[in-house]
């Protein structure tokens, strides 16, 4: 497993908005166990599968700290097998095992991260080695403001990204090459006002100035639904709201200074003034069955459905790990902070992770998409005449995950 080299800085936009290319640091290989001599130089296209099978039978479960090193399987895949390819005419590329072995192991699969606490299932899956166990060479690609993540994912620069499914509806409706394959927790979007503000509901925001990280952000897409239901025109050019785009690290300051009436965004940025005691949340997506989802490049899903399924299932296992215990959630909170995935104190990350509902599913996510689409039509961002079931089938791909 590789580690991301580009550390995030406070205020970079979420994975829904932009991305940079992944980079990788080499980790020290593990030693010992069956086949160590082969790792040193005796791996061939003919014996690699047997060695990998031996590992599957004998390799003990690794701790989180052990995941900082290359697994024997990964060492075989990207080291010894690569050497075998030179000698054996790249025959190793035909060695493909689903979910527990070599699946295009030499090819990196960059997944976007964007500084959000709610990407915890991805961090858990990555650091617990679930992608490695599925034979997938996943890397993490840190996002920046200068690149549209959705367009980059559509073009194949990135294989996948976490994101609020409402923010993917309009782009997929308009033709970007992406599919949603499963959903995660709820509760990671916040609409916040100062403690002395007279605003207490969506209806009170008519005529207000609202700070938002981007007009393509998850928060903008989701909270536009509540505003529309309150009879407010959310059109950025001709509506009832003055939308102001603000760097995430400045959202709380701009609210406290009175530059805007409210702020919205994904955790942790809008919660910083709340935890400072100067602001409070008036709306969130706590009541939604899902907020975050797995978004994958459409060609990857169409051409490599087994790999797409394995990747999604490994990602869901990351959510299961978080759901299992508070100790696990605290472990992942520490990972988020220690690896500079999020710009927040560990205590804050721990608090936020305790507020999410850790239900992860592909089947229930598909059921939730249709009513979500009906709500999203109210914003005017998609044609009110389109059938919800038709768009849901366009947005979502069933990979045969029965959970």
RODO-2510 file (C-alpha; in nm, 4 decimals, decimal comma):
residues 403
     n   res          X          Y          Z
     1     x     0,0000     0,0000     0,0000
     2     x     0,1311     0,3390    -0,0893
     3     x     0,0840     0,6597     0,1039
     4     x    -0,0153     0,9990    -0,0346
     5     x     0,2746     1,2357    -0,0638
     6     x     0,0825     1,5601    -0,1141
     7     x    -0,0392     1,6597     0,2309
     8     x    -0,3585     1,8681     0,2420
     9     x    -0,3602     2,2234     0,3582
    10     x    -0,6461     2,3931     0,5415
    11     x    -0,9164     2,5251     0,3128
    12     x    -0,8667     2,3038     0,0107
    13     x    -1,1986     2,2125    -0,1431
    14     x    -1,3658     1,8784    -0,0937
    15     x    -1,3302     1,5747    -0,3167
    16     x    -1,6449     1,6849    -0,4935
    17     x    -1,4732     1,9939    -0,6299
    18     x    -1,1114     1,9406    -0,7456
    19     x    -0,8027     1,7134    -0,7457
    20     x    -0,4309     1,6712    -0,7978
    21     x    -0,2416     1,3763    -0,9339
    22     x    -0,1381     1,1081    -0,6834
    23     x     0,2171     1,0539    -0,5742
    24     x     0,3626     0,7625    -0,3866
    25     x     0,6245     0,6902    -0,1244
    26     x     0,7869     0,3475    -0,1178
    27     x     0,7419     0,1544     0,2047
    28     x     0,9786    -0,1040     0,3513
    29     x     0,8829    -0,4602     0,2530
    30     x     0,7875    -0,7152     0,5100
    31     x     1,0242    -1,0068     0,5558
    32     x     0,9853    -1,3662     0,6613
    33     x     0,7246    -1,6272     0,5743
    34     x     0,6816    -1,8671     0,2851
    35     x     0,8437    -1,7679    -0,0397
    36     x     1,0868    -1,5055     0,0916
    37     x     1,3574    -1,6311    -0,1432
    38     x     1,1178    -1,5937    -0,4320
    39     x     1,0603    -1,2318    -0,3384
    40     x     1,4330    -1,1829    -0,3554
    41     x     1,4421    -1,2860    -0,7193
    42     x     1,2933    -1,6306    -0,7916
    43     x     0,9392    -1,5210    -0,8802
    44     x     0,8325    -1,6169    -1,2298
    45     x     0,5116    -1,5929    -1,4282
    46     x     0,4710    -1,9669    -1,3716
    47     x     0,5086    -1,9763    -0,9929
    48     x     0,3567    -1,6412    -0,8915
    49     x    -0,0002    -1,7662    -0,8562
    50     x     0,1090    -2,0528    -0,6301
    51     x     0,3049    -1,8150    -0,4088
    52     x     0,0080    -1,5811    -0,3824
    53     x    -0,2190    -1,8747    -0,2953
    54     x     0,0245    -1,9752    -0,0218
    55     x     0,0059    -1,6236     0,1171
    56     x    -0,3733    -1,6346     0,1190
    57     x    -0,3641    -1,9509     0,3281
    58     x    -0,0860    -1,8583     0,5659
    59     x    -0,0526    -1,4813     0,5965
    60     x    -0,1816    -1,3604     0,9374
    61     x    -0,4145    -1,0660     0,9744
    62     x    -0,2102    -0,7482     0,9819
    63     x    -0,2450    -0,4725     1,2377
    64     x    -0,3027    -0,1124     1,1348
    65     x     0,0623    -0,0344     1,2027
    66     x     0,1737    -0,3230     0,9849
    67     x    -0,0200    -0,1761     0,6929
    68     x     0,2462     0,0938     0,6749
    69     x     0,4651    -0,1695     0,5093
    70     x     0,4150    -0,3468     0,1788
    71     x     0,2318    -0,6753     0,2111
    72     x     0,3996    -0,9816     0,0611
    73     x     0,1231    -0,9908    -0,1996
    74     x     0,1888    -0,6313    -0,3009
    75     x     0,5647    -0,6946    -0,3042
    76     x     0,5100    -0,9898    -0,5338
    77     x     0,2751    -0,7960    -0,7564
    78     x     0,4794    -0,4844    -0,8142
    79     x     0,8280    -0,6240    -0,7555
    80     x     0,8947    -0,9856    -0,8389
    81     x     0,6144    -1,0165    -1,0920
    82     x     0,7317    -0,7072    -1,2740
    83     x     1,0719    -0,8692    -1,3091
    84     x     0,9048    -1,1872    -1,4279
    85     x     0,7209    -0,9869    -1,6921
    86     x     1,0509    -0,8775    -1,8420
    87     x     1,1701    -1,2372    -1,8656
    88     x     0,8360    -1,3910    -1,9510
    89     x     0,6834    -1,1614    -2,2096
    90     x     0,4437    -0,9938    -1,9625
    91     x     0,2584    -1,3202    -1,9100
    92     x     0,2000    -1,2141    -1,5499
    93     x    -0,0624    -0,9666    -1,6678
    94     x    -0,2927    -1,2614    -1,7359
    95     x    -0,2856    -1,3674    -1,3713
    96     x    -0,6126    -1,2297    -1,2376
    97     x    -0,7874    -1,3353    -0,9197
    98     x    -1,1030    -1,1675    -0,7995
    99     x    -1,1283    -1,0143    -0,4494
   100     x    -0,8349    -1,1984    -0,2939
   101     x    -0,5458    -1,1851    -0,5340
   102     x    -0,3861    -1,0238    -0,8318
   103     x    -0,6234    -0,7980    -1,0255
   104     x    -0,4279    -0,5684    -1,2527
   105     x    -0,1950    -0,5231    -0,9571
   106     x     0,0640    -0,3158    -1,1411
   107     x    -0,1944    -0,0536    -1,2357
   108     x    -0,2543     0,2263    -0,9896
   109     x    -0,6153     0,3125    -0,9136
   110     x    -0,6204     0,6722    -0,7834
   111     x    -0,9066     0,7617    -0,5513
   112     x    -0,9701     1,1259    -0,4694
   113     x    -0,9512     1,2671    -0,1170
   114     x    -1,0405     1,6250    -0,0386
   115     x    -0,9875     1,7069     0,3277
   116     x    -1,3271     1,5986     0,4596
   117     x    -1,3760     1,4070     0,7832
   118     x    -1,6580     1,2104     0,6239
   119     x    -1,4178     1,0333     0,3858
   120     x    -1,3331     0,8134     0,6859
   121     x    -1,4538     0,4879     0,5194
   122     x    -1,1984     0,5433     0,2426
   123     x    -0,9192     0,6094     0,4924
   124     x    -1,0213     0,3020     0,6933
   125     x    -1,0297     0,0770     0,3868
   126     x    -0,6939     0,2087     0,2728
   127     x    -0,5085     0,1811     0,6020
   128     x    -0,6675    -0,1482     0,7068
   129     x    -0,5487    -0,2989     0,3784
   130     x    -0,8895    -0,3895     0,2376
   131     x    -0,7982    -0,2676    -0,1102
   132     x    -0,4745    -0,4658    -0,0951
   133     x    -0,6684    -0,7727     0,0126
   134     x    -0,8843    -0,7303    -0,2982
   135     x    -0,5727    -0,7164    -0,5151
   136     x    -0,6227    -0,3497    -0,5986
   137     x    -0,3311    -0,1046    -0,6124
   138     x    -0,5197     0,1955    -0,4771
   139     x    -0,3493     0,5316    -0,4307
   140     x    -0,4922     0,8460    -0,2720
   141     x    -0,4994     1,1649    -0,4805
   142     x    -0,5238     1,4890    -0,2861
   143     x    -0,7583     1,7483    -0,4363
   144     x    -0,7004     2,1178    -0,4998
   145     x    -0,9262     2,4018    -0,6076
   146     x    -0,7790     2,4372    -0,9543
   147     x    -0,9217     2,1171    -1,0995
   148     x    -1,2774     1,9928    -1,1280
   149     x    -1,2784     1,6466    -0,9738
   150     x    -1,5912     1,5351    -1,1523
   151     x    -1,4540     1,6224    -1,4955
   152     x    -1,1199     1,4603    -1,4100
   153     x    -1,2906     1,1429    -1,2895
   154     x    -1,5081     1,1420    -1,6007
   155     x    -1,1964     1,1649    -1,8183
   156     x    -1,0347     0,8717    -1,6377
   157     x    -0,7620     1,0626    -1,4587
   158     x    -0,9090     0,9344    -1,1336
   159     x    -1,0911     0,6058    -1,0837
   160     x    -1,3123     0,7035    -0,7933
   161     x    -1,4123     0,9635    -0,5388
   162     x    -1,6352     0,9872    -0,2341
   163     x    -1,9045     1,2495    -0,2504
   164     x    -2,2601     1,3460    -0,1637
   165     x    -2,4781     1,1803    -0,4235
   166     x    -2,6875     1,4937    -0,4734
   167     x    -2,3805     1,6705    -0,6081
   168     x    -2,3339     1,3978    -0,8713
   169     x    -2,6930     1,3941    -0,9999
   170     x    -2,6764     1,7014    -1,2211
   171     x    -2,3312     1,6241    -1,3716
   172     x    -2,4267     1,2635    -1,4544
   173     x    -2,7623     1,3843    -1,5865
   174     x    -2,5680     1,6175    -1,8153
   175     x    -2,3453     1,3417    -1,9433
   176     x    -2,0271     1,3058    -1,7383
   177     x    -1,8777     0,9570    -1,7483
   178     x    -1,9394     0,8427    -1,3912
   179     x    -2,1489     0,5934    -1,1968
   180     x    -2,2521     0,5624    -0,8321
   181     x    -2,2218     0,2133    -0,6819
   182     x    -2,2995     0,2377    -0,3072
   183     x    -2,3800     0,4742    -0,0234
   184     x    -2,2372     0,5431     0,3201
   185     x    -2,3335     0,7331     0,6332
   186     x    -2,5423     1,0447     0,6858
   187     x    -2,4761     1,3687     0,8690
   188     x    -2,1697     1,5351     0,7188
   189     x    -2,3190     1,8579     0,5744
   190     x    -2,3914     2,1594     0,7922
   191     x    -2,5734     2,4933     0,7517
   192     x    -2,4490     2,7298     1,0223
   193     x    -2,5347     3,0790     1,1522
   194     x    -2,3936     3,2967     1,4299
   195     x    -2,5427     3,2552     1,7763
   196     x    -2,6923     3,6054     1,7668
   197     x    -2,8464     3,5576     1,4223
   198     x    -3,2256     3,5879     1,3820
   199     x    -3,2118     3,3120     1,1192
   200     x    -3,3474     2,9815     1,2452
   201     x    -3,4879     2,8060     0,9365
   202     x    -3,4632     2,7796     0,5598
   203     x    -3,7457     3,0294     0,5172
   204     x    -3,5492     3,2926     0,7115
   205     x    -3,2698     3,2776     0,4525
   206     x    -3,4649     3,4525     0,1785
   207     x    -3,2585     3,7560     0,0789
   208     x    -2,9574     3,6336     0,2807
   209     x    -2,5929     3,6127     0,1800
   210     x    -2,4617     3,2593     0,2159
   211     x    -2,0983     3,1505     0,2069
   212     x    -2,0295     2,8230     0,0286
   213     x    -1,7036     2,6570    -0,0841
   214     x    -1,8242     2,6196    -0,4423
   215     x    -2,1420     2,6275    -0,6466
   216     x    -2,0504     2,2733    -0,7485
   217     x    -2,0119     2,1570    -0,3889
   218     x    -2,2130     1,8949    -0,2077
   219     x    -2,3430     2,1472     0,0430
   220     x    -2,4752     2,3780    -0,2279
   221     x    -2,6519     2,0894    -0,4024
   222     x    -2,8056     1,9453    -0,0873
   223     x    -2,9175     2,2608     0,0937
   224     x    -3,0626     2,3997    -0,2280
   225     x    -3,3336     2,1352    -0,1859
   226     x    -3,4385     2,2639     0,1566
   227     x    -3,4315     2,6225     0,0346
   228     x    -3,6435     2,5341    -0,2680
   229     x    -3,8961     2,3520    -0,0494
   230     x    -3,9231     2,6738     0,1563
   231     x    -4,0228     2,8617    -0,1580
   232     x    -3,6840     3,0257    -0,2151
   233     x    -3,5427     3,0620    -0,5651
   234     x    -3,1873     2,9230    -0,5462
   235     x    -3,0747     3,0282    -0,8937
   236     x    -2,7253     3,1774    -0,8443
   237     x    -2,7864     3,4577    -1,0950
   238     x    -3,1510     3,5510    -1,0550
   239     x    -3,2640     3,3921    -0,7281
   240     x    -3,3413     3,5013    -0,3744
   241     x    -2,9969     3,4221    -0,2296
   242     x    -2,6654     3,6021    -0,2721
   243     x    -2,4162     3,3181    -0,3006
   244     x    -2,0567     3,3959    -0,2033
   245     x    -1,7832     3,1400    -0,2696
   246     x    -1,5320     3,1271     0,0159
   247     x    -1,2257     2,9125     0,0766
   248     x    -1,3164     2,6446     0,3267
   249     x    -1,0572     2,7578     0,5795
   250     x    -1,2151     3,1041     0,5796
   251     x    -1,5809     3,0052     0,6128
   252     x    -1,5920     3,0395     0,9902
   253     x    -1,3988     3,3666     0,9955
   254     x    -1,6200     3,5252     0,7318
   255     x    -1,9291     3,4231     0,9280
   256     x    -1,7913     3,5532     1,2578
   257     x    -1,6907     3,8815     1,0929
   258     x    -2,0426     3,9306     0,9617
   259     x    -1,9463     3,9171     0,5949
   260     x    -2,2137     3,6534     0,5342
   261     x    -2,5377     3,5606     0,7090
   262     x    -2,4771     3,1860     0,6980
   263     x    -2,2234     2,9303     0,5812
   264     x    -2,2626     2,5786     0,4492
   265     x    -2,0162     2,3023     0,3800
   266     x    -1,8939     1,9554     0,4664
   267     x    -1,7163     1,8688     0,7912
   268     x    -1,5014     2,0032     0,9435
   269     x    -1,4998     2,3583     0,7979
   270     x    -1,8514     2,4792     0,8940
   271     x    -1,8262     2,3205     1,2386
   272     x    -1,5179     2,5132     1,3490
   273     x    -1,7129     2,8215     1,4693
   274     x    -1,9682     2,5870     1,6281
   275     x    -1,7017     2,4146     1,8363
   276     x    -1,5574     2,7583     1,9172
   277     x    -1,8938     2,8466     2,0689
   278     x    -1,9761     3,1384     1,8375
   279     x    -2,2219     2,9686     1,6015
   280     x    -2,4749     2,6885     1,5781
   281     x    -2,6161     2,4476     1,3201
   282     x    -2,9661     2,5193     1,1911
   283     x    -2,9829     2,2461     0,9255
   284     x    -2,7863     1,9322     0,8356
   285     x    -2,8367     1,6132     0,6409
   286     x    -2,8611     1,3969     0,9531
   287     x    -3,2048     1,2696     0,8551
   288     x    -3,1017     1,1437     0,5116
   289     x    -3,0510     0,7665     0,4777
   290     x    -2,7236     0,8361     0,2958
   291     x    -2,5119     1,1353     0,2107
   292     x    -2,1751     1,0104     0,0902
   293     x    -2,1462     0,7671    -0,1986
   294     x    -1,8915     0,5803    -0,4090
   295     x    -1,8511     0,7520    -0,7471
   296     x    -1,6483     0,5619    -1,0076
   297     x    -1,5315     0,6349    -1,3606
   298     x    -1,7938     0,5019    -1,6008
   299     x    -1,5484     0,3197    -1,8284
   300     x    -1,3889     0,1480    -1,5297
   301     x    -1,7317     0,0235    -1,4218
   302     x    -1,8309    -0,0855    -1,7746
   303     x    -1,5041    -0,2511    -1,8749
   304     x    -1,3897    -0,3908    -1,5410
   305     x    -1,7071    -0,4647    -1,3438
   306     x    -1,5420    -0,7263    -1,1202
   307     x    -1,2716    -0,4806    -1,0196
   308     x    -1,5343    -0,2107    -0,9647
   309     x    -1,7286    -0,4505    -0,7430
   310     x    -1,4163    -0,5492    -0,5477
   311     x    -1,3211    -0,1839    -0,4984
   312     x    -1,6710    -0,0900    -0,3799
   313     x    -1,6905    -0,3856    -0,1420
   314     x    -1,3514    -0,2998     0,0079
   315     x    -1,4685     0,0597     0,0527
   316     x    -1,7845    -0,0625     0,2286
   317     x    -1,5680    -0,2726     0,4594
   318     x    -1,4000     0,0517     0,5627
   319     x    -1,7377     0,1804     0,6763
   320     x    -1,8035    -0,1460     0,8609
   321     x    -1,4752    -0,1017     1,0460
   322     x    -1,5873     0,2405     1,1660
   323     x    -1,9279     0,1089     1,2667
   324     x    -1,7772    -0,1712     1,4736
   325     x    -1,6519     0,0306     1,7715
   326     x    -1,5653     0,3707     1,9100
   327     x    -1,2061     0,2524     1,9405
   328     x    -1,1954     0,1981     1,5653
   329     x    -1,3413     0,5420     1,5008
   330     x    -1,0812     0,7009     1,7269
   331     x    -0,8103     0,5081     1,5446
   332     x    -0,9261     0,6431     1,2098
   333     x    -0,9583     0,9935     1,3545
   334     x    -0,5924     0,9747     1,4514
   335     x    -0,5028     0,8502     1,1026
   336     x    -0,6899     1,1406     0,9450
   337     x    -0,4969     1,3925     1,1538
   338     x    -0,1556     1,2225     1,1538
   339     x    -0,1608     1,1914     0,7739
   340     x    -0,2882     1,5482     0,7281
   341     x    -0,5984     1,4225     0,5514
   342     x    -0,8040     1,6807     0,7405
   343     x    -0,7132     2,0190     0,8861
   344     x    -0,8622     1,9744     1,2334
   345     x    -0,7703     1,8673     1,5844
   346     x    -0,8025     1,4974     1,6573
   347     x    -1,0539     1,5622     1,9361
   348     x    -1,2817     1,7434     1,6900
   349     x    -1,2540     1,4621     1,4346
   350     x    -1,3400     1,2097     1,7040
   351     x    -1,6462     1,4097     1,8063
   352     x    -1,7679     1,4414     1,4484
   353     x    -1,7249     1,0734     1,3652
   354     x    -1,9498     0,9879     1,6611
   355     x    -2,2356     1,1855     1,5012
   356     x    -2,2568     0,9881     1,1764
   357     x    -2,4891     0,6986     1,1067
   358     x    -2,2635     0,4158     0,9859
   359     x    -2,5014     0,2300     0,7583
   360     x    -2,3324     0,1331     0,4312
   361     x    -2,5209    -0,0351     0,1490
   362     x    -2,5523    -0,0709    -0,2247
   363     x    -2,9117    -0,1965    -0,2366
   364     x    -3,0567     0,0512     0,0142
   365     x    -2,8641     0,3287    -0,1558
   366     x    -3,0376     0,2517    -0,4860
   367     x    -3,3736     0,2690    -0,3104
   368     x    -3,2866     0,6110    -0,1659
   369     x    -3,1834     0,7630    -0,4995
   370     x    -3,5315     0,7936    -0,6526
   371     x    -3,6929     1,0010    -0,3755
   372     x    -3,3724     1,2046    -0,3642
   373     x    -3,4097     1,2813    -0,7342
   374     x    -3,7700     1,3894    -0,6859
   375     x    -3,6532     1,6335    -0,4192
   376     x    -3,3645     1,7559    -0,6326
   377     x    -3,5991     1,8447    -0,9179
   378     x    -3,7345     2,1259    -0,7012
   379     x    -3,4053     2,3138    -0,7341
   380     x    -3,4409     2,3529    -1,1111
   381     x    -3,0940     2,2076    -1,1695
   382     x    -3,2417     1,9104    -1,3568
   383     x    -3,5493     1,8869    -1,5768
   384     x    -3,8621     1,8475    -1,3647
   385     x    -4,0081     1,6215    -1,6329
   386     x    -3,7450     1,3493    -1,6140
   387     x    -3,8516     1,0233    -1,4536
   388     x    -3,6843     0,9533    -1,1217
   389     x    -3,6483     0,5819    -1,1960
   390     x    -3,4939     0,6562    -1,5364
   391     x    -3,2360     0,8936    -1,3908
   392     x    -3,1658     0,6588    -1,0999
   393     x    -3,0812     0,3836    -1,3477
   394     x    -2,8528     0,6259    -1,5293
   395     x    -2,6777     0,7371    -1,2124
   396     x    -2,6459     0,4012    -1,0362
   397     x    -2,4871     0,0749    -1,1510
   398     x    -2,5794    -0,2528    -0,9844
   399     x    -2,2561    -0,4489    -0,9419
   400     x    -2,4248    -0,7428    -0,7722
   401     x    -2,3426    -0,6333    -0,4178
   402     x    -2,6100    -0,7892    -0,1974
   403     x    -2,6047    -0,5608     0,1027
***
